[in-house]
Amino acid sequence: MNRNVRRSESLPALMEHEDAKVELSRHAGIVEDYYEDGFIGCLRPYSGIRAENFHSVVESLLSVGVASAFTNTIERCIAESVCRITVTARRWGIDSGGMLVRNKLISSDDRVQLRRWITIIETMMLDLLAGQKPHETIHGYCEYVAEFGWGGNAAFFVPLLGSAIETDDFGDRLQGHCAAITRLGSKAIAISDSLVLARRRKWEWYEPQERCAAEMRGYIDQALAAIGTTQM
């Protein structure tokens, strides 16, 4: 079996549960056909961190999270892959004694970015282990893509954003969700109805309630405008 697999040669057409498990293990570098340019593969030998690997790991983790939401368990192989990704990346690229830091291969900016990716992945994993559904775990990722942009797999996240908008009553998360949708623009047209329904909700989670409602609806209106709809 060829050990040096390039991601572009092996990406699954649909991220089914088993595909997602394999994807995580390849990014973790714990199988023979690992990705040489995957999340861990690109760190040794070092070829630079790659945002597409981060987006791929998040999609894979959320895909396996769909099954775990119904079974209340996460398979050991999944937990191992995620822990290998985060622990190894931190040991090599974040810790002051790590080989990439010690040999001055990774820049300060890339260390900051890698640390943020690890934090998002770890937090998402912990939320899934705590029994949260995938759409309840995406707020940190939404804040990230709102700032840095979506990956090539953005379409995968649109239904999750719709579910989050429909069920999440916490304004701080709504702001991040709407910012991510705004960054996505017209590609999020499928969830415009979810935004419209959210706009009609009573937003009263802080005082004065009128200010709370105006602020939350302002975020929603920005997202609707970015999508290109005038529904209210």
Secondary structure as GFF3:
##gff-version 3
##sequence-region A 1 232
A	DSSP	alpha_helix	7	10	.	.	.	ID=ss1
A	DSSP	alpha_helix	17	28	.	.	.	ID=ss2
A	DSSP	three_ten_helix	41	43	.	.	.	ID=ss3
A	DSSP	alpha_helix	51	71	.	.	.	ID=ss4
A	DSSP	alpha_helix	76	93	.	.	.	ID=ss5
A	DSSP	alpha_helix	99	102	.	.	.	ID=ss6
A	DSSP	alpha_helix	108	129	.	.	.	ID=ss7
A	DSSP	three_ten_helix	134	136	.	.	.	ID=ss8
A	DSSP	alpha_helix	139	148	.	.	.	ID=ss9
A	DSSP	alpha_helix	154	167	.	.	.	ID=ss10
A	DSSP	alpha_helix	171	184	.	.	.	ID=ss11
A	DSSP	three_ten_helix	185	191	.	.	.	ID=ss12
A	DSSP	alpha_helix	192	199	.	.	.	ID=ss13
A	DSSP	alpha_helix	209	227	.	.	.	ID=ss14
###
